[in-house]
Amino acid sequence: MNFIEDVIQRYPFGKPALLALDADGGRRVWHFSELFAMSAGLSGAMAARGVERGDAVMTLAGSRVEWVLAMLACWRMGAVAMPCNPQLRRKDLQLRINAADPALCIGEEQFLSEMPDGVECLDMDDVERILDEDHRQEPPAESVDLAPEDPAVIIFTSGTTGDPRGVLYPQRYLTGQELQAEHWFGAAEGDLAWCTAAPGWSKSTRNVFIAAWLRGAAAVIHDGRFDPEERWRLVGREGVSVLCQAPTEYRMLATRVELGPVPGLRRMVSAGEPLNPEVIAHFRERVGMGIGDGYGQTETGAVSGMRPGEDDPRRDGSMGRPLPGIDARVVDHRGAPAESGELQVRPRSLPTFFTEYLGGERFTGEWWPTGDHARLDEEGYLWFQGRDDDIILTAGYRVGPFEVESALVSHPAVAEAAAVPAADPERGSVVRAVVVLRDGEPSERLAAELQEHVKRVTAPYKHPRVVEFADELPKTSSGKIMRARLRGD
């Protein structure tokens, strides 16, 4: 199997594949034949720089065509694509480099400035020269025959009590997305689908262009900051028919934009964190359709979702039924079937289940414990109830408290810190930090200084929007921070 031959090459010459929008209002339509040719050329340059089958290749770019081309070039030659969120800072990047040992990084100059030494990099000017037909080009790398279990992608997940972990996906992960593409995402031949997730997240990897292309649809990428008014205007102007956003983006649209029906828009979906039923109802009233919520994890891929044709107000807030063929169950603390308890899935029923964590740790059990608690109703629909760990879901991002706490403690004024979620009407939750000072006195100025410090040390989306000070943190007898008490559980 090879994604390039099995998917890209099956489309006729001139069929649109990608609509690329930039922050300055520019737009360009890319056809499958163009993406095939340009990614082939980029693969030759990668091979000339020593990239071989099985090597990891980082990307550090926004939602632009070069990111897509780099991913395709990897899959052509059997290299392993490792897309990274461009907000990552030097410490974040060093952790990923140590874990994956990438042979090359392709990124934008503004983001490559954070790259540690030791990894060869290509910036956008380099890529432009590589693809310029007026310059000498390296012959394309061979399109290799790959096995379903050969490595394809690395995505890093947020850790609960430690550093993020690299999750390795096999080649079957790519074509295995057709299940959710048909039964949740809902794209079809002739559609224009826009998944707004940024590079570096599992949802982005599977839904920005893979899900659309597997179903014969074209995809949208937008290299610009989220602005609610602009987002809704672009949906209408470009004729988007399938829209996939984070719950926070839907919440902001609901409160900041005068919504109304959009010609051609026929499907809206959401994933990443639970979406409020009242927001879904608001869109149904103003736009004429609800929003199909879905559920999955980095390790599993999509597990459940509200399917096309299931827009029923009675189920607003449900994360849908398990997708066809996926074995899922809800169990109590003893492992017995229950109406309410932990959601578990059977890995062998998941076409997108990961291979291993970087370092070789594989899951070998019969049932994968998601750590998420859900209720299973009489009709087989799942309803999210909460997590049994300390991951913070904020504005579609998953933030491990350990990363925030480590960044805070690196400030000379901080002795200890704990990070927990705090409710927020638009973002769902925000990061709340409780800080014990080593030096100085609590003040709004110091709180702001700590927020800026975290933004410099790690990705800005992890920074605490709420900073509180305390004399001490609640701890267990063994010295572990009792985050549940800080959350008020």
N, C-alpha and C positions, 0 to 999 in steps of 0.2 A: 504494500500500500504506500501511497505518497499523496499528500493533500493537494499538491500542485497538479498532478496528473488526474487524480480522482475527482477533483472539484473545479479547479481553475480552468483546466484545459477542456472541460466538457462543454463550456459555453461557447456559442458562436462568436466570430469576430464582430466587434462593434457593440456587444451587449454591455450596457452600463453596469459597473460593479460598485463604484464608490463616488459619492458626492463629498468633496472636501471643501469646507468653509473655514476661512481664517478670521482672525480677530479684527481685521481691517475691512471686512465686508467682501473680500475676494471669494470666488467660488470656482471650482473646476470639477468636471465630471471625468472620472477615470474609467476606462473600459477594462474588462478582464484581460484582453489581449495585451494592453499596455502594462498592466500589473505583472503579467506573466513575463514579458520581455524585460522589464526593468528590474524585477526581482532576480531574474536569471543573471543579468549583468552585475548586480550587487553581490550575488553569490560568488561570482568569479573573483571579484576584488577581495572578498572575505577569505576565499581559499588561498589567494596569493599572499595574504597576511598570516597564513598559518592555521586558519580555522579548519578543523577536520570533523568528520562525522563523530557525534557524541560530545563535542565541545560545547560549552555554554557560551552564548553571546548575549550580553546585556543590551538593553535599550534604555535610554534616558531622554525621552522626548515626549512632547505633548501629543494631542490627537491630530496627527498630521500624516501625510501619505508615506513619509520616510519610515515611520514606525511600522506601518503595515508592510512595506516592502522588506524591511529587515526581518520581520516574522516569517514572511513567505520565503525569503532567501534561506533562512535556517531550515525550514521544513523541506525545501528542495534538496538540500545537501545532507540532511540528517543531523544538522547541528541542533542544539537545544536552545530555544528562545527563552530569554529571561527578561521580560519587560518589567521595568521598575518605575514606580511613581516618580515623576520629576520633582516632587516636593522633598524627596529624601535628602538628608544632609550627610556629611562626610562619615560620621559614625555609623549611620544606617547603611551606607554603601560599603564601608569596610567590612561590616558583619556579613553582607551578602557575598562580597568578594572572597572572604575567608571560607565561606561555606561552599561556594560553587566553583571557584577558581576559573572565572570566565577567560576566554581567549581573546575577546575583543569587546569593546563597548561602542555603540553607535548612538550619538545623542546630540542635543543642541548645546552650543558653546556655553550658554548661560548656566546650564545645569552641569555640564562637564567640569566646571570650575570647582565643584564639590568632590570630584573623583580623587581618591587616593592615588598615589603613584603605583606603578607596577602593572597597569593594564593598558594596552594599546587602545587608542580611541580614534574614532572617525566622527568629525562634526558635520553639520549640514553642508558646509562648503565642500568638504571632502566628498560627500555623497553626490553633490551636484556635478563635480568634476568626473567622478567615476561613471556617472550615467550620461555624460555629455558625449554624443556620438562624434563630435569633432576632435576628441582626444582619444588616444590609444586606450583600448579597453581589454581587460583580461577575458579570456574565454570563460563562458559560464561553467560553474561547477556541475558535475554530473548529477542528474536527477536519480537518486538512489532508491532501490526497493527496500522498504522498511517493514519490519514486523509489527504487529499490533502492540506489543509490549516494549518496543524500542522507545527511548525517551524523546519527548517532544517539547515540553514547556516546564519551567520552574516558576512557581509563584510563592511568595513568602506570606505566611499567615502571622497574625499577631499572637504573641505568647501571653499566657495568663500570669505566670510566675517567673518567666525567664525571657530570653531574647526570642525574636521571631524565628520561625522554622521554615526551611525551604521545603515545599511540597513538589514532588516530581510527578508530572503527568505523562502517561504513555501516548503513543500515536493514536490509539483507539479513542482517546479523549476527544480528539478533533472531530472525527466523523460521528462519534457517539453523541454529539450535541444535537443531532437531528431529532432525537426523541423529544427534548424540551422545545426545540425550535418549532416543531409541529403542534405539540400538545399544551404548550404554555405560551411561549413567545408569540406564536401565531402568524409569523410572516409567510407569504405565499408568492408565487410567480408574479412578477410585475410590481410588487410592493416597493416602497421606499421606507426602510426601517432605520430608526435612530435610537441607539442605546447610548446614553450620555456618560457612561462610566469612563473614568480616566484610565490610561494605561497603567498597568501594574497590579490590577485587581482581577480576581478570578472571573467576576461578572463581565469585566471588560474583555478579557481574553476569549470568553465563549460567546458573547452576544454582540459586540460592536460590529463585527463583520462575519464571523464564522456562522452563526445561526442564520443570518440573512442569506448568505450565499448557499448554504445547504438547501434552502427552500426556494432558490431562484429569484430572491429579492436583491435589490441594491441597498447599500448601507450609507449612512451619513456619519461623517466625523467633523467635529467643530473644535478648532484650536482657539478657544477663547474662554474667558471667565463666564461663570453662570450669572446671567441677569434675567430675572423672571419675565420682564416685558419682552426682551429680545428673544428669549427662548420660545415663547408662545407665538411671536411674530414669525420666526423662522419656520416653525412647524407648519403654519398656514402658507407662508410664501413658497416654501419648497415642495409642498404637497406630501408631507410625511403621512404615511398610512399606519405605521406601527411605531409607537413611542414607548420606550423603556427608560424609566427614571428611578432615582432613589426616592424614598418616601419624603425626605426633606425637600426635594425639588417640587414634588406635588404639593406639599404643605405651603411652600412659599408662593407657588402659582395660585393656590386657592385664596390666599390672604392678600396678595399684592397685585393681582391682575384681574381685569374685568373679563371673565371667561365667557365663551360662547361656542356654538357649534363650529367645527372646522371642516370644510369640504374635503373629503377623501380620508380623513382620519377615522379609522374603524377599529383600532385596538390600542389599549393602553395597559401596560403591565408595570409592576414594581417588585423590587426585591432588595434585600440587604438588611432590613429591619422591619418590624410590623408597621403596617400602614393603618392609621386611624380610620374606623368605619365612617365617621362624620366627613372626612375628607373625600372618601369614595362617593358618599351620597351627594356631596357638593358638586363633584364633577358630573355625576349622573344628571343632576338637575340642570346644570349650566351648559354642559357640553353634549349631553345626550347619551352618555355611556359611562359605566363604572370603570374601575381599575382592577385588573386581575393580579392579585398578590401571588407571590411565589416564594419558595423556600429552598435553600441549599446551603452547603458549606464549601469552604475551599477544598477540603479533602474529598468531598462526595460529588461535587457538581450539583445540578438541579435535582431535587428530590420530589417536590410536590408543587402544585400550582392550580390556580383557577383556570380552567380550560376555555378556549374560545367557545362562545355560545352559552357560557354559564354566568352571564351578568344578572345575578339575582340579589336584590337588596337584602334578603334574609341571610345571605352569606357574606355581607360586607365585613371585612376584618379577618376572614378565614384565609389560611395559606393554602387552601385547596386540598385536593386529594392527591395521594401518591401517583406519579406519572405511570402510564401503562407499563406493566412488567416489573415495576420496582416494588420489592418487598419491604414494607415498613410496619412497625408495631409500636405501641405505647405500653410501657411496663412500669410497675411500681418498684419500690426500693428492694423488693425481694426478687425482681425479675419476672413476676407474674403479670399476665395481660391485665390491663387496667384501662378505665375510661380516661384517667388523667395521670400523667407521669412522664418519664423520659422517653423521647422519641428515639428509636433505633432503626437502622436500615441494614439490609443484608448486602454486603459488598458485591457478591457475585451477581446480584440482580442489577447493579449499577454499571452502565457502560462507560461512565466517566469517573469511576473511583480511582483514586491516586495509586501510584506504584509504591512509593516509599517517601519518607522524609530524607533529606540530604544527610548522609552519614550512614544510611543503610537500614534504618529502622522501618520495618514493615508491619502492617496490621494483619494478623493471621486468624483472628477470631471469626465466629459465624455472624455476629451482629455488631455493627459499628455503633458505639454510644455517642450520640451527637452532643450530649451535655445540655440539650435544649428540652424544656418541658412543654408538653402540648396536651390538649384535650382532643379526643377522638369522638365525634358525634355519631349518631345512629346511621347517618347516611355516608359515613366514611370520610368526612371533611375534618381537617386538622385545624386547631386554633392555638396559636402561640400563647404560652403562659409565662415564660421567663427562662433564664439560664441558670445553671447550677455552678458557674464559675464567675470570674470577675471581669470578663471582657466587657468593654464599654462600647455600645453601639451609638455612634453620633454622626448625624448627617450622612448616613450611608457608609461611613468608615467604621472599621473594627479596630479599637485601640486597646492594646494590652497595658494594664496599669503599671507593670514593671518598667516599661520604657519611659513613661511619664515620670515615675518616681525616681528613676536613675538620672534623668535629665535634671530634675529639681535638686537632687542631692549633690550634683556636681557644682552647684552654686555655693560659694563660700559661706553664705549666711544661713544655709539650710543644714540642719542636723538630721532630720527625718522627714519623710513625706509619704502620704498615701493618696492614691487616685481612685475615685469612685464616680459613678454617673450621677448627674443631677437632672431632673426633668426640665425640658424646654419645649415650648409650644410649637416651634418650627423645626428644630433639629431632632426632636424626639428626646434626646439626652445630650448633655454637654459634659465635658470632663470637669470634675470638681476636685481640687487639690486641697488637702488638709496638711498644713506645714508646721513643723516644730523647728523653731529657729535656734541656730547656734550662736549667732551674734545679731545685734540690732533689735529694733522694736517693730512690732507689726504696724503697717501703714498701707494706705492705698498706693503710695508711690512704690513701696517694696513689692507689693502684689503685682503691679504693672511690670516692674523690673524682672520678676520671676517669670512672668508670662513671656516676655521678650527673650529671656534666656533660654526657655524651652524651645521657642521657635528657631533659635540659632543652633541649638544642639541637635535637635531632631526634627522630623517633618512638621511643618507648622500646624497641620490639621490635628496634631496630638496635643497642642498646648491647652492648658486648663483655662477655660473661660471664667471659672469661679475659683478664687483663691481665698482660703480661710486659714487662720492661724490658731494653734492650740498649744497648750503646755506639754501635752503628751498624747501619744496615739494609743488606742485600746489594743491590747495584745493578748494572745493566748499564753498559757504557762510556759510554752516552748519558745515564745518570743515572736510568733507570727502575727502580722497585723490583722486585726479583725475588721475587714472591710465591710462585712455585713452589718456590723454595728454602726459604722459611719454612714452606710446607706440608709439606716433606719429599718432594716429588715426585721 
